[in-house]
Amino acid sequence: MATVKRQLLEALSHRDIAAVSNLIVSWQKVVGTEKLTNLIVNEVMVECDSDSHRWFCRIFLGQAQYEQMQEKAQSNVFQILLNEGLEPGKDFSFGSDGRLLMSDRAKQILLSQVPQERKFLFEAQLEPLLNEHRVIAIEQQLGCAFFSNLTEIAIQQIQVLSNSQAAAYLGVLVAGLVSRHPQLQDADFPTRFILSTLQGLPEERAMLILNDPEENPEFDELTIFQHLLAAMGDAEHHRIAEEDGGISLEQLKKLDLVWRGDREISEIIAMIEKWHLKNK
């Protein structure tokens, strides 16, 4: 059973549908459906990371059943925290994508409900959700799924770049985001964003991009500005080049909400506004 558990965890970590399906079919014949089901529920699902857990449930249970399971789990958690006197919206809440956001006190109360032998694993699964709170908080301020949109844009961009260009693009983009919002570093955002962007690439190419030797990457900031504006839903993001009239003051103000380069965008905004006042 240790072998099938190891194989399933490995396949889950790679989100490999074919591998998981083949393992389930082949091991059912060896150990039987009941034993395999117990292993998946009581060991594999407990030990895999939270993203793999959600992925497995969506793929192999189906979206409708997964959502029902999520609703039931949320209801149970909601009731536990309410019974302990915690306040919704203050001590805990659920994000628009169903992710649980909670205070340290709420986390400790939930952990107190978990059997001792599973507490460590449960806490490890909670941690990504707590870190995600920082990302969601920024998106709530922006009023859009900024980071999800930006990830999709970055995935498309690296398809047309060389390995060194892709490494520079990701390096400059992420550095500017973290410079503007240092809390993203605490949420391990740089690693998660880059891995999410590279996950569809062949392993060899992804490793070459990750191991690019350039320590001080440079990339065209205008392209990055276009992508940041597009992720915020700016309809004119593609018309910020000088021949199209250049970037507007309103667009600069949007960029200042999410990104900071060697020269702060707020300084540029202040200079432009000062210039406009002088020339009225």
VOGU-3710 file (C-alpha; in Angstrom, 3 decimals, decimal comma):
1> matvkrqlle> 0,000/0,000/0,000  2,954/2,299/0,599  3,889/1,982/-3,070  0,484/2,958/-4,442  0,298/5,856/-1,971  3,682/7,164/-3,124  2,725/6,760/-6,794  -0,606/8,537/-6,343  0,981/11,440/-4,460  3,558/11,796/-7,232
11> alshrdiaav> 0,893/11,775/-9,979  -1,232/14,260/-8,029  1,690/16,644/-7,590  2,030/16,779/-11,399  -1,765/17,094/-11,997  -1,442/14,101/-14,329  -4,987/12,913/-15,068  -3,904/9,908/-17,148  -1,409/8,735/-14,525  -3,922/9,038/-11,658
21> snlivswqkv> -6,615/7,244/-13,663  -4,278/4,413/-14,668  -3,050/3,981/-11,100  -6,601/3,780/-9,746  -7,647/1,214/-12,368  -4,554/-0,961/-11,973  -4,417/-0,895/-8,165  -8,144/-1,607/-7,845  -7,410/-5,003/-9,400  -4,616/-5,651/-6,901
31> vgtekltnli> -5,983/-4,407/-3,543  -9,696/-4,018/-4,268  -11,935/-0,967/-4,501  -12,648/-0,630/-0,761  -9,007/-0,679/0,364  -7,947/1,674/-2,404  -10,767/4,108/-1,597  -9,824/4,110/2,095  -6,194/4,746/1,201  -7,087/7,680/-1,068
41> vnevmvecds> -9,500/9,276/1,413  -7,613/8,672/4,670  -3,980/8,988/3,551  -3,425/10,356/0,042  -5,967/13,198/0,309  -4,716/14,084/3,777  -1,052/14,253/2,789  -1,265/15,959/-0,604  -1,105/19,755/-0,807  -4,355/21,717/-0,799
51> dshrwfcrif> -4,177/22,646/-4,511  -3,754/18,976/-5,487  -6,640/18,079/-3,191  -8,951/20,557/-4,925  -7,729/19,474/-8,363  -8,413/15,795/-7,649  -11,897/16,506/-6,319  -12,843/18,660/-9,309  -11,548/16,173/-11,873  -12,612/12,874/-10,339
61> lgqaqyeqmq> -15,761/13,906/-8,466  -16,994/16,384/-11,055  -17,526/20,112/-10,626  -21,108/19,850/-9,309  -20,267/17,288/-6,627  -17,100/19,196/-5,729  -19,117/22,386/-5,186  -21,607/20,499/-3,005  -18,731/19,127/-0,946  -17,255/22,630/-0,644
71> ekaqsnvfqi> -20,573/24,073/0,512  -20,951/21,370/3,158  -17,391/21,864/4,390  -17,845/25,639/4,537  -21,083/25,230/6,472  -19,374/22,975/9,029  -16,443/25,378/9,459  -18,823/28,341/9,678  -20,792/26,634/12,451  -17,693/25,661/14,438
81> llneglepgk> -16,350/29,224/14,396  -19,743/30,769/15,200  -20,160/28,423/18,165  -16,814/29,664/19,484  -18,029/33,265/19,381  -16,094/34,438/16,330  -17,545/37,097/14,024  -18,011/36,549/10,263  -16,311/39,244/8,219  -14,013/40,092/11,118
91> dfsfgsdgrl> -12,453/36,834/12,298  -13,120/34,780/9,159  -14,718/34,905/5,726  -14,832/33,022/2,448  -13,286/34,550/-0,667  -15,187/34,740/-3,953  -13,419/31,552/-5,086  -14,370/29,649/-1,924  -11,020/30,067/-0,194  -11,164/30,405/3,581
101> lmsdrakqil> -9,722/33,603/5,072  -9,220/33,637/8,841  -7,480/35,290/11,738  -4,840/33,508/13,816  -7,436/32,944/16,542  -9,848/31,306/14,088  -7,046/29,098/12,803  -6,190/27,903/16,319  -9,846/27,155/17,071  -10,156/25,053/13,925
111> lsqvpqerkf> -6,927/23,220/14,710  -8,251/22,414/18,173  -11,065/20,453/16,491  -8,638/18,243/14,561  -7,318/14,945/16,016  -3,743/15,329/17,276  -2,291/12,859/14,786  -3,668/14,899/11,833  -3,051/18,387/13,212  0,277/18,927/11,464
121> lfeaqlepll> -1,102/17,932/8,053  -4,239/20,013/8,520  -2,168/23,062/9,478  0,003/22,564/6,397  -3,124/22,574/4,230  -4,421/25,722/5,913  -1,213/27,678/5,369  -1,606/28,299/1,608  -5,133/29,573/2,245  -3,926/32,004/4,896
131> nehrviaieq> -1,150/33,254/2,635  -3,651/33,642/-0,204  -5,452/36,214/1,962  -2,811/38,814/1,036  -3,349/38,215/-2,686  -7,140/38,311/-2,376  -6,997/41,524/-0,337  -5,138/43,289/-3,172  -7,617/41,965/-5,762  -10,527/43,181/-3,649
141> qlgcaffsnl> -9,007/46,673/-3,621  -8,577/46,573/-7,393  -12,053/45,155/-7,997  -10,873/42,451/-10,412  -9,137/39,052/-10,547  -5,848/40,823/-11,236  -3,365/38,055/-10,408  -5,347/35,334/-12,176  -5,621/37,543/-15,262  -1,914/38,385/-15,119
151> teiaiqqiqv> -0,967/34,717/-14,844  -2,903/33,913/-18,029  -1,264/36,824/-19,844  2,211/35,750/-18,651  1,589/32,166/-19,800  0,849/33,430/-23,313  3,810/35,828/-23,297  6,482/33,245/-22,475  5,358/31,162/-25,448  6,816/33,763/-27,810
161> lsnsqaaayl> 9,976/34,603/-25,855  13,352/32,902/-25,748  14,345/31,266/-22,466  16,507/34,200/-21,394  13,811/36,701/-22,399  11,168/34,708/-20,491  13,381/34,673/-17,377  13,940/38,433/-17,650  10,227/39,114/-18,211  9,177/37,110/-15,149
171> gvlvaglvsr> 11,993/38,528/-13,033  11,214/42,175/-13,801  7,451/41,676/-13,575  7,528/39,909/-10,206  10,159/42,253/-8,742  7,959/45,265/-9,521  4,862/43,643/-8,002  6,678/42,715/-4,793  8,356/46,128/-4,577  4,907/47,756/-4,631
181> hpqlqdadfp> 3,336/45,174/-2,301  6,051/43,689/-0,016  3,462/41,479/1,694  3,434/39,333/-1,443  6,918/38,147/-0,507  5,566/36,802/2,799  2,844/34,932/0,892  5,533/33,236/-1,243  3,869/34,884/-4,229  6,985/35,078/-6,449
191> trfilstlqg> 7,536/31,314/-6,382  3,877/30,433/-6,835  3,341/32,934/-9,658  6,404/31,810/-11,607  5,635/28,100/-11,178  2,018/28,656/-12,245  3,249/30,444/-15,353  5,724/27,698/-16,261  3,627/24,639/-15,383  2,468/23,995/-18,966
201> lpeeramlil> 5,965/24,059/-20,451  8,147/21,014/-21,129  10,172/20,324/-17,988  13,498/20,947/-19,747  12,489/24,426/-20,920  10,953/25,358/-17,568  14,199/24,423/-15,789  16,276/26,477/-18,247  14,110/29,528/-17,534  14,251/28,975/-13,764
211> ndpeenpefd> 18,033/28,540/-13,845  18,798/31,487/-16,113  22,162/32,888/-14,929  21,363/36,604/-15,419  21,352/38,225/-11,964  20,085/41,667/-13,038  17,480/40,993/-15,738  16,153/43,790/-17,915  12,955/43,793/-19,957  10,927/46,353/-21,871
221> eltifqhlla> 8,788/48,054/-19,218  6,246/49,235/-21,805  5,293/45,604/-22,505  4,979/44,940/-18,784  2,823/48,056/-18,365  0,528/46,819/-21,156  0,140/43,470/-19,433  -0,505/44,995/-16,010  -3,164/47,301/-17,464  -4,733/44,416/-19,401
231> amgdaehhri> -4,923/42,362/-16,180  -6,796/45,275/-14,598  -9,240/45,359/-17,495  -8,007/48,603/-19,094  -9,583/48,726/-22,568  -6,779/50,957/-23,939  -3,857/48,880/-22,624  -2,595/48,187/-26,153  -2,407/51,891/-27,072  0,244/53,252/-24,723
241> aeedggisle> 3,202/53,448/-27,119  4,442/56,920/-28,052  3,062/56,635/-31,603  -0,401/55,976/-30,106  -0,277/59,051/-27,908  1,635/57,540/-25,009  0,501/56,360/-21,624  -2,189/58,490/-19,983  -2,140/59,954/-16,488  -5,104/57,755/-15,577
251> qlkkldlvwr> -3,224/54,652/-16,707  -0,158/55,675/-14,692  -2,356/55,973/-11,609  -3,630/52,440/-12,219  -0,086/51,119/-12,602  0,927/52,813/-9,367  -1,580/50,595/-7,560  0,252/47,391/-8,484  3,838/47,946/-9,663  7,026/49,807/-8,780
261> gdreiseiia> 10,214/49,923/-10,839  13,575/51,594/-10,256  11,749/54,907/-10,407  8,461/55,065/-8,548  5,461/55,661/-10,805  4,051/58,030/-8,190  7,048/60,331/-8,816  6,250/60,402/-12,545  2,585/61,149/-11,777  3,592/64,028/-9,496
271> miekwhlknk> 5,861/65,496/-12,192  3,124/65,293/-14,855  0,514/66,877/-12,571  2,975/69,641/-11,636  3,669/70,272/-15,342  -0,072/70,484/-16,086  -0,566/73,012/-13,280  2,240/75,212/-14,622  0,801/75,161/-18,148  -2,819/75,915/-17,334
//
